[in-house]
Amino acid sequence: MIGLFLGENQLPLEILNKIKKNKINYFIIDLTKNNRFKKDKNSFFINIGKFGKILELIKSKNCKKVLFAGNIIKPTISKLKLDFKGIYYIPRIIKAAKLGDAAILKELIKILSENKIIVIKLNKFNPELTLKKGCYTKTKPSRPHIKIIKNGIKYLKKVNSYNHTQALVIDNNKIISLEKRSGTKQMLKSIRKTKDKSAILIKIPKSKQDLRADLPTIGIDTLKDCKKAGITGIAIKANQNIFLNRDKSIKFANNNKIFIVAI
Protein backbone atom coordinates (compact mmCIF):
# COMPACT_ATOMS: atom_id res chain seq x y z
CA MET A 1 0.00 0.00 0.00
CA ILE A 2 1.30 3.42 -0.96
CA GLY A 3 -0.12 6.83 -0.10
CA LEU A 4 -0.03 9.47 -2.83
CA PHE A 5 0.08 13.19 -2.03
CA LEU A 6 -1.01 14.51 -5.41
CA GLY A 7 -1.10 18.05 -6.77
CA GLU A 8 -1.45 19.81 -10.11
CA ASN A 9 0.14 19.24 -13.57
CA GLN A 10 0.64 16.07 -15.64
CA LEU A 11 3.02 14.30 -13.27
CA PRO A 12 0.41 12.77 -10.89
CA LEU A 13 -1.31 11.15 -13.89
CA GLU A 14 1.99 9.56 -14.93
CA ILE A 15 2.45 8.22 -11.39
CA LEU A 16 -1.10 6.84 -11.26
CA ASN A 17 -0.67 5.11 -14.62
CA LYS A 18 2.44 3.31 -13.39
CA ILE A 19 0.81 2.28 -10.10
CA LYS A 20 -2.32 0.95 -11.81
CA LYS A 21 -0.28 -0.83 -14.47
CA ASN A 22 1.77 -2.58 -11.77
CA LYS A 23 -1.38 -3.29 -9.70
CA ILE A 24 -0.02 -1.57 -6.60
CA ASN A 25 -2.56 -0.82 -3.86
CA TYR A 26 -2.83 2.92 -3.32
CA PHE A 27 -4.89 5.78 -1.95
CA ILE A 28 -4.76 9.46 -2.82
CA ILE A 29 -4.53 12.48 -0.56
CA ASP A 30 -5.79 15.10 -3.00
CA LEU A 31 -4.04 18.42 -2.36
CA THR A 32 -5.34 20.19 -5.47
CA LYS A 33 -7.54 23.29 -5.45
CA ASN A 34 -10.58 21.71 -7.06
CA ASN A 35 -10.65 18.08 -5.91
CA ARG A 36 -9.05 16.90 -9.14
CA PHE A 37 -9.17 13.19 -8.31
CA LYS A 38 -12.75 13.01 -6.98
CA LYS A 39 -13.73 10.32 -9.53
CA ASP A 40 -11.17 7.93 -8.06
CA LYS A 41 -12.79 5.87 -5.30
CA ASN A 42 -9.44 5.74 -3.49
CA SER A 43 -9.13 9.53 -3.28
CA PHE A 44 -9.53 11.74 -0.21
CA PHE A 45 -9.77 15.52 -0.58
CA ILE A 46 -8.03 16.93 2.50
CA ASN A 47 -6.63 20.36 3.37
CA ILE A 48 -2.90 20.14 3.98
CA GLY A 49 -3.39 21.75 7.40
CA LYS A 50 -5.34 18.78 8.74
CA PHE A 51 -2.30 16.82 9.84
CA GLY A 52 -4.29 14.77 12.33
CA LYS A 53 -6.75 13.58 9.69
CA ILE A 54 -3.94 12.87 7.21
CA LEU A 55 -1.93 10.84 9.74
CA GLU A 56 -5.03 8.92 10.84
CA LEU A 57 -5.87 8.08 7.22
CA ILE A 58 -2.34 6.84 6.50
CA LYS A 59 -2.33 4.66 9.63
CA SER A 60 -5.85 3.33 8.98
CA LYS A 61 -4.61 2.09 5.59
CA ASN A 62 -1.67 0.37 7.31
CA CYS A 63 0.52 2.43 5.01
CA LYS A 64 4.25 2.79 5.64
CA LYS A 65 5.27 4.62 2.45
CA VAL A 66 4.04 7.79 0.74
CA LEU A 67 5.01 9.77 -2.32
CA PHE A 68 4.59 13.43 -3.33
CA ALA A 69 3.85 14.26 -6.98
CA GLY A 70 2.71 17.33 -8.86
CA ASN A 71 2.66 20.99 -8.04
CA ILE A 72 1.31 21.35 -4.52
CA ILE A 73 0.09 24.85 -3.77
CA LYS A 74 1.39 25.82 -0.35
CA PRO A 75 -1.37 27.92 1.30
CA THR A 76 -0.62 30.82 3.60
CA ILE A 77 -0.80 30.12 7.32
CA SER A 78 -4.10 32.02 7.55
CA LYS A 79 -5.69 29.70 4.97
CA LEU A 80 -4.57 26.46 6.58
CA LYS A 81 -7.65 24.69 7.98
CA LEU A 82 -5.83 23.31 10.99
CA ASP A 83 -7.16 20.46 13.09
CA PHE A 84 -5.90 19.73 16.63
CA LYS A 85 -2.77 17.97 15.37
CA GLY A 86 -2.17 20.80 12.93
CA ILE A 87 -2.29 23.32 15.78
CA TYR A 88 0.26 21.20 17.65
CA TYR A 89 2.68 21.46 14.72
CA ILE A 90 1.94 25.10 13.81
CA PRO A 91 5.04 26.64 15.54
CA ARG A 92 7.25 24.44 13.37
CA ILE A 93 5.30 25.25 10.20
CA ILE A 94 5.47 29.00 10.89
CA LYS A 95 9.22 28.76 11.46
CA ALA A 96 9.63 26.83 8.20
CA ALA A 97 7.38 29.27 6.31
CA LYS A 98 9.86 32.06 7.03
CA LEU A 99 12.46 30.07 5.11
CA GLY A 100 10.18 29.55 2.11
CA ASP A 101 8.08 26.95 0.29
CA ALA A 102 10.83 24.33 0.12
CA ALA A 103 11.27 24.51 3.90
CA ILE A 104 7.53 23.97 4.48
CA LEU A 105 7.53 20.76 2.44
CA LYS A 106 10.73 19.65 4.15
CA GLU A 107 9.07 20.14 7.55
CA LEU A 108 6.00 18.15 6.46
CA ILE A 109 8.27 15.31 5.34
CA LYS A 110 10.05 15.46 8.70
CA ILE A 111 6.71 15.21 10.52
CA LEU A 112 5.77 12.16 8.45
CA SER A 113 9.17 10.58 9.21
CA GLU A 114 8.63 11.17 12.95
CA ASN A 115 5.43 9.16 12.58
CA LYS A 116 7.41 6.30 11.00
CA ILE A 117 6.16 7.01 7.49
CA ILE A 118 8.75 6.77 4.71
CA VAL A 119 8.62 9.38 1.94
CA ILE A 120 9.84 7.86 -1.34
CA LYS A 121 12.02 9.87 -3.71
CA LEU A 122 10.07 10.45 -6.90
CA ASN A 123 13.13 10.13 -9.13
CA LYS A 124 13.78 6.69 -7.60
CA PHE A 125 10.17 5.52 -7.96
CA ASN A 126 9.92 6.76 -11.56
CA PRO A 127 13.51 6.88 -12.88
CA GLU A 128 12.13 6.67 -16.43
CA LEU A 129 10.76 10.20 -15.98
CA THR A 130 14.28 11.62 -15.56
CA LEU A 131 17.09 12.02 -18.08
CA LYS A 132 20.60 10.64 -17.79
CA LYS A 133 23.52 12.93 -18.59
CA GLY A 134 23.70 13.86 -22.25
CA CYS A 135 22.04 15.70 -25.14
CA TYR A 136 18.70 14.38 -26.41
CA THR A 137 18.18 16.40 -29.57
CA LYS A 138 19.62 16.74 -33.07
CA THR A 139 20.59 20.31 -32.28
CA LYS A 140 23.57 20.27 -29.90
CA PRO A 141 24.74 23.00 -27.51
CA SER A 142 27.97 24.67 -28.63
CA ARG A 143 31.01 25.11 -26.38
CA PRO A 144 29.98 28.72 -25.62
CA HIS A 145 26.49 27.42 -24.75
CA ILE A 146 27.97 24.93 -22.26
CA LYS A 147 30.02 27.68 -20.64
CA ILE A 148 26.93 29.91 -20.38
CA ILE A 149 24.93 27.05 -18.86
CA LYS A 150 27.61 26.46 -16.21
CA ASN A 151 27.58 30.16 -15.32
CA GLY A 152 23.79 30.12 -15.11
CA ILE A 153 23.84 27.12 -12.76
CA LYS A 154 26.41 28.86 -10.53
CA TYR A 155 24.11 31.87 -10.33
CA LEU A 156 21.04 29.72 -9.54
CA LYS A 157 22.89 28.06 -6.67
CA LYS A 158 23.67 31.45 -5.18
CA VAL A 159 20.10 32.76 -5.10
CA ASN A 160 19.09 30.91 -1.95
CA SER A 161 17.00 33.91 -0.88
CA TYR A 162 14.79 33.20 -3.89
CA ASN A 163 13.66 29.92 -2.37
CA HIS A 164 10.96 29.41 -5.00
CA THR A 165 13.45 29.82 -7.86
CA GLN A 166 14.21 26.67 -9.83
CA ALA A 167 14.73 28.29 -13.21
CA LEU A 168 16.19 31.22 -15.09
CA VAL A 169 16.71 32.38 -18.64
CA ILE A 170 20.23 33.44 -19.56
CA ASP A 171 21.33 35.14 -22.77
CA ASN A 172 25.06 35.57 -23.51
CA ASN A 173 25.88 35.34 -19.77
CA LYS A 174 23.23 37.92 -18.89
CA ILE A 175 20.34 36.81 -16.68
CA ILE A 176 17.22 38.11 -18.41
CA SER A 177 14.60 36.45 -16.21
CA LEU A 178 14.32 34.61 -12.88
CA GLU A 179 11.48 32.27 -11.96
CA LYS A 180 9.10 33.63 -9.33
CA ARG A 181 6.29 32.04 -7.35
CA SER A 182 4.09 32.10 -10.46
CA GLY A 183 6.35 29.47 -12.02
CA THR A 184 8.31 28.77 -15.21
CA LYS A 185 5.39 29.30 -17.59
CA GLN A 186 4.81 32.86 -16.40
CA MET A 187 8.54 33.56 -16.47
CA LEU A 188 8.75 32.51 -20.12
CA LYS A 189 5.65 34.54 -20.97
CA SER A 190 7.19 37.64 -19.41
CA ILE A 191 10.33 37.75 -21.54
CA ARG A 192 10.52 39.32 -24.95
CA LYS A 193 11.40 37.04 -27.82
CA THR A 194 15.13 37.29 -28.45
CA LYS A 195 16.03 38.36 -31.98
CA ASP A 196 19.09 36.13 -32.33
CA LYS A 197 17.52 33.16 -30.52
CA SER A 198 20.45 32.76 -28.14
CA ALA A 199 18.67 32.55 -24.77
CA ILE A 200 18.81 29.34 -22.72
CA LEU A 201 16.35 28.05 -20.11
CA ILE A 202 18.04 26.43 -17.12
CA LYS A 203 15.88 24.54 -14.64
CA ILE A 204 17.40 22.60 -11.73
CA PRO A 205 16.48 21.68 -8.13
CA LYS A 206 16.94 24.35 -5.48
CA SER A 207 20.22 24.24 -3.54
CA LYS A 208 18.73 22.78 -0.35
CA GLN A 209 15.76 21.10 -1.97
CA ASP A 210 14.49 17.82 -0.58
CA LEU A 211 14.33 15.56 -3.64
CA ARG A 212 11.41 13.67 -2.13
CA ALA A 213 9.03 16.47 -3.14
CA ASP A 214 8.51 19.24 -5.66
CA LEU A 215 11.11 18.21 -8.25
CA PRO A 216 11.52 20.68 -11.12
CA THR A 217 9.46 19.50 -14.09
CA ILE A 218 9.41 20.25 -17.80
CA GLY A 219 7.36 18.80 -20.66
CA ILE A 220 5.73 19.58 -23.99
CA ASP A 221 4.05 22.73 -22.63
CA THR A 222 7.47 24.02 -21.54
CA LEU A 223 8.84 23.40 -25.04
CA LYS A 224 5.94 25.29 -26.63
CA ASP A 225 6.49 28.22 -24.26
CA CYS A 226 10.20 28.17 -25.09
CA LYS A 227 9.46 28.37 -28.80
CA LYS A 228 7.25 31.43 -28.25
CA ALA A 229 10.00 33.08 -26.17
CA GLY A 230 12.69 32.36 -28.77
CA ILE A 231 14.67 30.03 -26.50
CA THR A 232 17.49 28.16 -28.23
CA GLY A 233 18.01 25.43 -25.64
CA ILE A 234 17.03 23.88 -22.32
CA ALA A 235 19.42 22.60 -19.64
CA ILE A 236 18.22 20.41 -16.75
CA LYS A 237 19.82 18.35 -14.00
CA ALA A 238 20.56 14.74 -14.90
CA ASN A 239 18.61 12.16 -12.85
CA GLN A 240 16.82 14.86 -10.85
CA ASN A 241 14.51 16.87 -13.10
CA ILE A 242 11.21 15.31 -14.15
CA PHE A 243 10.81 15.22 -17.94
CA LEU A 244 7.23 14.58 -19.10
CA ASN A 245 5.97 13.66 -22.58
CA ARG A 246 9.52 12.63 -23.51
CA ASP A 247 9.00 11.46 -27.11
CA LYS A 248 6.60 14.27 -28.01
CA SER A 249 8.83 16.89 -26.37
CA ILE A 250 12.01 15.72 -28.12
CA LYS A 251 10.22 15.58 -31.48
CA PHE A 252 8.94 19.14 -30.95
CA ALA A 253 12.43 20.30 -29.95
CA ASN A 254 13.97 18.71 -33.05
CA ASN A 255 11.39 20.29 -35.34
CA ASN A 256 12.12 23.72 -33.84
CA LYS A 257 15.91 23.34 -33.47
CA ILE A 258 15.88 23.62 -29.68
CA PHE A 259 18.48 21.61 -27.80
CA ILE A 260 17.72 19.66 -24.62
CA VAL A 261 20.69 18.73 -22.45
CA ALA A 262 20.92 17.03 -19.05
CA ILE A 263 24.07 17.89 -17.12
Buried (B, 14 or more C-beta within 10 A) or exposed (E): EBBBBBBBBBBBBBBBEBBEEEEEEBBBBBBBEEEBBEEBEEBBBBBBBBBBBBBEBBEEBEBEEBBBBBBBEBBEEEEBEBBEBBEEBBEBBEEBBEBBBBBBBBBBBBBBEEEEBBBBBBBEBBEEBBBEEEBBBEBEBEEEBBEBBEBBBEBBEEBBEBBBBBBBBBBEEEBBBBBBEEBBEEBBEEBEEBEEBBBBBBBBBBEEBBEBBBBBBBBBBBBBBBBEBBBBBBBBBBBBBBBBBBEEBBBBBBEBEBBBBBB
